Amino acid sequence: MKLLFDLFPVILFFVAYKVADLYVATGVAIAASIAQILWLKLRARPIEVMQWASLAIIVVFGGMTLLFHDETFIKWKPTVLYGLFAGTLVVGQVLGRNLIKALMTKQMSLPEPIWLKLNWAWIVFFAAMAALNLLVAYRFSTDTWVNFKLFGTLGLTLAFVIAQALYVGRYVQEEN
């Protein structure tokens, strides 16, 4: 359910694009992102820092898309978000804090070198996704980019998470 909830703005963006156009879809994505945060607030649920960051990025880049009537800004939004994720993980690592470990340590116990590899794997994944988004945005049609935004990124993310789970599964330490 959390995955579906997190994908809510992207799914609505996709549907609105197919029904109308990129500008309507951008407005829908902004509204859906705001509604998502409001829903969490009304339900007294915690709002993660990355959810706030994602909201800010969609409002800024989506807003510029609508204001200047230029699709370039919305196409940059995923790259900026992935870059922010990668950069945050790098800064955390440089400052001596493995943020992947901090996020996942309650779910599993791993040897320290595996946490480090996991952190760097996510950094590389986010950087690659940022670059791939730009490649698709500039080398292919807007229609292809919109399809990639939903299906390509979702598929690649699921494949990465499954590969990561298979790798990490060998190192999960039993709790005493």
C-alpha positions in Angstrom: 0.0 0.0 0.0 2.9 2.4 0.8 4.3 1.9 -2.7 0.9 2.6 -4.3 0.5 5.6 -2.0 4.0 6.9 -3.0 3.2 6.3 -6.7 -0.2 8.1 -6.5 1.0 11.4 -8.1 3.0 9.6 -10.8 0.0 7.4 -11.7 -2.3 10.4 -11.8 0.3 12.3 -13.9 0.4 9.4 -16.4 -3.4 9.1 -16.6 -3.9 12.9 -17.0 -1.2 13.0 -19.7 -2.9 10.2 -21.7 -6.3 11.9 -21.3 -5.2 15.5 -21.8 -1.6 16.8 -22.2 1.6 17.4 -20.3 0.5 20.7 -18.8 -2.8 19.3 -17.4 -0.8 16.3 -16.1 1.7 18.6 -14.4 -1.1 20.4 -12.7 -2.6 17.1 -11.6 0.7 15.9 -10.3 1.2 19.1 -8.2 -2.4 18.8 -6.8 -1.9 15.1 -6.1 1.4 15.7 -4.3 -0.2 18.4 -2.1 -3.2 16.2 -1.4 -0.9 13.4 -0.4 0.8 15.6 2.2 -2.5 16.9 3.4 -3.8 13.4 3.8 -0.9 12.4 5.9 -1.3 15.6 8.0 -5.0 15.0 8.6 -4.3 11.4 9.5 -1.6 12.5 11.9 0.9 10.3 10.1 4.6 11.2 10.0 5.8 12.9 6.8 9.3 11.9 5.7 11.9 14.4 4.8 12.0 13.0 1.3 8.2 13.4 0.9 8.6 17.1 1.7 11.6 17.3 -0.7 9.5 15.6 -3.5 6.6 18.0 -2.9 8.9 21.0 -3.1 10.5 19.8 -6.3 7.2 19.0 -8.0 5.8 22.4 -7.0 8.9 24.3 -8.2 9.6 22.4 -11.4 6.0 21.7 -12.2 5.2 25.4 -11.4 7.9 26.5 -13.8 6.5 24.1 -16.5 3.1 25.7 -16.2 4.3 29.3 -15.8 6.7 29.2 -18.8 4.7 26.6 -20.7 7.9 24.7 -21.2 8.0 20.9 -20.7 11.8 20.9 -20.0 11.2 21.8 -16.3 8.9 18.8 -15.5 11.3 16.5 -17.4 14.1 17.6 -15.1 12.1 16.9 -11.9 13.0 13.2 -11.6 16.7 13.9 -12.3 16.7 16.6 -9.6 14.9 14.3 -7.1 17.2 11.3 -7.8 20.2 13.7 -7.6 19.0 14.9 -4.3 18.7 11.4 -3.0 22.2 10.4 -4.2 23.7 13.6 -2.9 22.1 13.2 0.5 23.5 9.7 0.8 26.9 10.8 -0.3 26.9 13.7 2.2 25.8 11.4 5.0 28.5 9.0 4.2 31.2 11.7 4.1 29.9 13.0 7.5 30.2 9.5 8.9 26.5 8.6 8.8 25.2 5.8 6.7 21.7 6.9 6.0 20.6 3.6 4.4 21.6 1.9 7.6 19.8 4.5 9.7 16.6 3.9 7.7 16.8 0.1 7.6 18.6 -1.0 10.8 15.2 -1.7 12.6 14.2 -4.1 9.8 17.5 -6.0 9.6 21.0 -6.4 11.1 23.9 -6.5 8.7 27.7 -6.5 9.0 29.1 -3.0 8.7 30.9 -3.6 5.3 27.5 -4.7 3.8 25.8 -1.5 5.0 28.6 0.5 3.3 28.1 -1.5 0.1 24.4 -1.1 0.3 24.7 2.7 0.8 27.0 3.0 -2.2 24.8 0.8 -4.3 21.9 3.2 -3.7 24.1 6.2 -4.5 25.0 4.6 -7.8 21.5 3.6 -8.5 20.1 7.1 -7.9 22.8 8.7 -9.9 22.2 6.3 -12.8 18.5 6.9 -12.7 19.1 10.7 -12.8 21.3 10.3 -15.9 18.9 7.8 -17.5 16.0 10.2 -17.0 17.9 12.9 -18.9 18.8 10.5 -21.6 15.2 9.5 -22.2 13.9 13.1 -21.8 16.3 14.5 -24.4 16.6 11.5 -26.8 13.0 10.4 -27.1 9.6 11.8 -27.5 7.6 13.2 -24.6 5.2 10.3 -24.9 8.1 7.9 -24.5 9.4 9.8 -21.5 6.0 9.8 -19.8 5.8 6.0 -20.3 9.4 5.6 -19.0 8.6 7.8 -16.0 6.0 5.4 -14.8 6.9 1.9 -16.2 10.6 2.2 -16.7 11.5 3.8 -13.4 9.1 1.5 -11.5 10.5 -1.6 -13.3 14.1 -0.6 -12.8 13.5 0.2 -9.1 11.8 -3.1 -8.5 14.6 -5.0 -10.2 17.2 -3.1 -8.1 15.3 -3.8 -4.9 15.0 -7.5 -5.7 18.7 -7.8 -6.6 19.6 -5.9 -3.4 17.4 -8.2 -1.3 19.0 -11.3 -2.9 22.4 -9.9 -2.1 21.6 -8.7 1.4 19.8 -12.0 2.2 23.1 -13.8 2.5 24.4 -11.4 5.2 21.3 -10.8 7.4 22.4 -11.6 10.9 20.1 -13.4 13.3 19.0 -11.6 16.4 19.9 -13.3 19.7 
